[in-house]
Amino acid sequence: MTAAVRVEVCASLATVTLSNPGKFNAMSRLMWRELRSAFEDIQRRSGVRCVLVRGEGGHFCAGGDISEYPAFRFDPASLRDFHEKDVWGGLQAMLDCDVPIVAQIEGHCMGAGVEIASCCDIRLAADSARFGAPIAKLGFPMAPREAALVMRAVGELTAREMLLSAAVLDAVEMKQRGFLNQVLPAPALADAVQQRMQRIELLAPQAARLNKASFRVIAHDQHAQAANNLAVHAYDYAASAEHREGIEAFMQKRPPAFAA
C-alpha cells in the first residue's frame, strides 16, 4: 500500500486516517497535500459535526518521511515551498476547520505528528504513546510557524525540551503538562474516542463552529505574527553542512557527527 491520508464520512462523523505502512505513518509530501484537501472538503460539508484524526496500525505519526528529504531539503527555495505550502497548507486547513477535531493517539507521535495533534481540539492517547520532536538529531530546526503552533499547544517549557534536548515524553507526562485530555489503556482508547465523538455529535453544531471561530481569533496573536516574520530567512540553512550531515546520517543508519 502507498502512503495516503484517507477520509471516511458516515452521517455526521468524519474519520481522517494517516497511513504510511512500514514508516509508522510518517508524512510524505503527498500526504500533507491530501491532509489539506481532506479538511477543506470537511469544512465544505455542512452536515459534519465531529472529525476523528488517527493513525493506522497502532501509531499516530512518526514525523516526516525522511526518505524524501534529499530530493528537496538542501535548497532554500524548495525547502521553503515544502514547509510553507505543503506542511503549513495541511496544518492551516485543520486550524481553519470549524468542526470539532478529536485526536486518537497511539504509539509514535513525533515531529509532524505533534504538529497535527496540536491542531486538534481534544486529544486522547493510549498510555503507550510517546511524544517528541527530535529533529535536532537530523540537523535542522522546526519551521517558525510550526514551532509557534506546537509551543501554543504543548507549552513553552515542553517545546524547548523537545526541540533543544530531543526529549521524548510519555503520555502521562504530556497529560500532566496539559497537552492531553485523557490517557487510557490502549485497548480502551478507541471506545473512549467514540464516546467522546458521540457526545459532541449531540451538541449544537452552530455553537461549536462559533466557538472555534473565537478560538482562532484569540490564538492569532503576536506570537503568530512573529513566526511569520521569522519565516523570511528561516530556510537559509538548507545547504549547510550540518543539515546534510543530519539527514545523511539518518539515511545511512549511523550517528551524526556535527562539527563544533
C-alpha positions in Angstrom: 0.0 0.0 0.0 1.1 3.5 -0.7 1.2 6.4 1.7 -2.1 8.2 1.9 -4.5 10.3 4.0 -7.9 8.5 3.9 -11.2 10.2 4.7 -14.4 8.5 5.6 -17.7 10.3 6.3 -20.5 8.4 8.0 -23.6 10.5 8.7 -22.3 13.4 10.8 -18.9 11.9 11.8 -15.8 12.1 9.7 -12.6 10.0 10.1 -9.2 11.1 8.8 -6.6 8.3 8.8 -2.9 8.8 8.3 -1.4 5.8 6.6 2.2 5.1 5.6 2.8 1.4 6.1 6.2 0.4 7.4 7.0 4.0 8.4 4.7 4.5 11.4 2.6 6.8 9.2 5.3 9.3 8.6 4.0 12.2 6.5 5.1 12.3 2.8 4.7 15.5 0.7 1.7 14.0 -0.9 0.1 13.2 2.4 0.4 16.8 3.5 -1.4 17.9 0.4 -4.0 15.2 1.0 -4.5 16.4 4.6 -5.2 19.8 3.3 -7.7 18.5 0.7 -9.4 16.4 3.4 -10.0 19.2 5.8 -11.0 21.6 3.1 -13.6 19.1 2.0 -14.8 18.5 5.5 -15.1 22.3 6.0 -17.5 22.5 3.0 -19.7 19.7 4.3 -22.4 21.4 6.4 -23.6 18.1 8.0 -20.3 17.0 9.6 -20.3 17.6 13.4 -17.1 15.9 14.6 -13.8 14.8 13.0 -11.6 12.0 14.2 -7.9 12.1 13.3 -6.0 8.8 13.8 -3.0 6.8 12.5 -3.1 3.3 11.1 -1.6 0.2 12.6 -1.2 1.3 16.3 0.8 4.5 15.7 -0.3 8.1 15.1 2.5 9.7 13.1 6.3 9.3 13.5 7.1 12.6 11.8 8.1 13.4 8.2 9.0 10.8 5.6 12.8 11.3 5.7 13.4 9.1 2.7 12.0 12.0 0.6 14.2 14.7 2.2 17.3 14.6 0.0 15.2 15.5 -3.0 14.3 19.0 -1.7 15.7 19.9 1.7 19.1 21.2 0.6 17.8 24.1 -1.5 16.3 27.1 0.4 13.6 27.7 -2.2 12.4 24.1 -2.4 12.7 23.8 1.4 10.5 26.9 1.9 8.0 25.5 -0.6 7.8 22.3 1.4 7.2 23.9 4.7 5.1 27.0 3.7 2.9 25.3 1.1 2.8 21.5 1.8 3.2 21.3 5.5 1.6 24.6 6.5 -1.2 24.1 3.9 -2.2 20.9 5.7 -2.0 22.3 9.2 -3.8 25.6 8.3 -6.7 23.6 6.8 -7.0 21.8 10.1 -6.8 25.1 12.0 -9.4 26.7 9.7 -11.9 23.8 10.2 -15.0 24.9 12.1 -15.8 21.3 13.1 -14.5 19.9 16.4 -11.5 17.6 15.8 -10.6 14.7 18.2 -7.2 13.1 18.0 -6.8 9.3 18.8 -3.1 9.0 19.6 -1.3 5.7 19.8 2.4 4.7 19.6 4.7 7.2 17.9 3.6 10.9 17.9 6.8 12.7 16.8 7.5 15.9 14.9 4.8 16.2 12.3 2.6 14.0 14.5 2.9 16.5 17.3 2.1 19.3 14.9 -1.0 17.5 13.6 -2.2 16.7 17.1 -1.6 20.3 18.1 -4.3 21.3 15.5 -6.9 19.0 17.2 -9.3 20.4 19.8 -9.5 17.3 22.0 -6.6 14.8 22.4 -7.0 11.3 23.8 -4.0 9.0 24.0 -3.0 5.4 24.8 -0.8 5.1 27.8 1.9 3.6 25.5 2.0 6.7 23.3 5.3 8.6 23.0 5.7 12.3 22.1 8.7 14.4 20.8 10.3 16.3 18.0 13.9 15.0 18.0 14.8 16.8 14.7 18.0 18.3 16.3 19.4 14.8 15.6 18.7 15.4 11.9 20.5 18.8 11.9 17.5 21.1 11.3 15.1 23.3 13.3 11.3 23.3 13.3 9.9 25.8 10.9 8.8 29.1 12.6 5.0 28.8 12.1 5.1 25.1 13.1 7.1 25.9 16.2 4.6 28.6 17.2 1.8 26.2 16.8 3.5 23.5 18.9 4.6 26.0 21.5 1.0 27.1 22.0 -0.3 23.6 22.3 2.4 21.9 24.4 3.6 24.9 26.3 6.9 26.8 26.0 8.8 24.6 28.6 7.9 21.4 26.7 8.5 22.8 23.3 12.0 23.9 24.4 12.7 20.5 25.9 11.6 18.6 22.8 13.5 20.8 20.3 16.6 21.6 22.3 17.3 18.3 24.0 15.4 15.9 21.7 13.3 14.8 24.7 10.7 12.1 24.2 7.9 12.2 26.7 5.3 9.6 27.6 1.5 10.1 27.6 1.2 10.5 31.4 3.8 13.3 31.4 2.1 15.0 28.4 -1.3 14.9 30.2 0.3 16.4 33.3 1.7 19.2 31.2 -1.7 20.0 29.7 -1.4 18.6 26.2 -3.7 15.6 26.5 -7.3 15.5 27.8 -7.3 11.8 28.7 -4.9 8.9 28.9 -6.2 5.3 28.7 -5.0 1.8 28.4 -4.5 1.0 24.7 -7.4 -1.5 24.5 -9.9 1.1 25.8 -8.8 4.1 23.7 -11.0 3.5 20.6 -14.1 3.1 22.6 -13.4 6.3 24.7 -12.8 8.2 21.5 -16.1 7.1 20.0 -17.9 8.0 23.2 -16.4 11.5 23.1 -17.3 12.0 19.5 -20.9 10.8 20.0 -21.2 13.3 22.9 -20.0 16.1 20.6 -22.4 14.9 17.9 -25.4 15.6 20.1 -24.3 19.2 20.9 -25.3 22.3 19.0 -23.2 22.4 15.7 -23.6 26.1 15.3 -22.3 26.8 18.8 -19.3 24.6 18.1 -18.5 26.5 14.9 -18.8 29.8 16.6 -16.6 28.7 19.5 -13.9 27.6 17.1 -14.0 30.9 15.2 -13.5 32.6 18.6 -10.6 30.3 19.4 -8.9 31.2 16.1 -9.1 34.9 16.7 -7.7 34.5 20.2 -4.8 32.3 19.0 -3.8 34.6 16.2 -1.7 36.8 18.5 1.7 38.5 18.3 3.5 35.1 18.5 1.9 34.0 15.2 2.9 37.3 13.6 6.5 37.0 15.0 6.7 33.5 13.5 5.6 34.8 10.1 8.3 37.5 10.2 10.9 34.8 11.1 9.9 32.8 8.1 11.6 35.3 5.7 15.0 33.9 6.4 14.1 30.6 8.1 15.3 28.4 5.3 18.7 29.8 4.6 20.2 26.8 6.4 19.1 24.4 3.6 22.6 23.9 2.1 24.5 23.8 5.4 26.9 21.0 6.2 25.1 20.4 9.5 21.8 19.9 7.7 23.2 17.5 5.2 25.1 15.5 7.9 22.0 15.0 10.0 19.9 13.7 7.2 22.6 11.6 5.6 23.5 10.0 8.9 19.9 9.0 9.4 19.6 7.6 5.9 22.9 5.7 6.4 21.7 4.5 9.9 24.7 5.9 11.7 25.1 8.6 14.5 25.6 12.1 13.1 28.9 13.9 13.6 28.1 17.6 14.0 31.1 19.9 13.8 31.7 22.4 16.6 
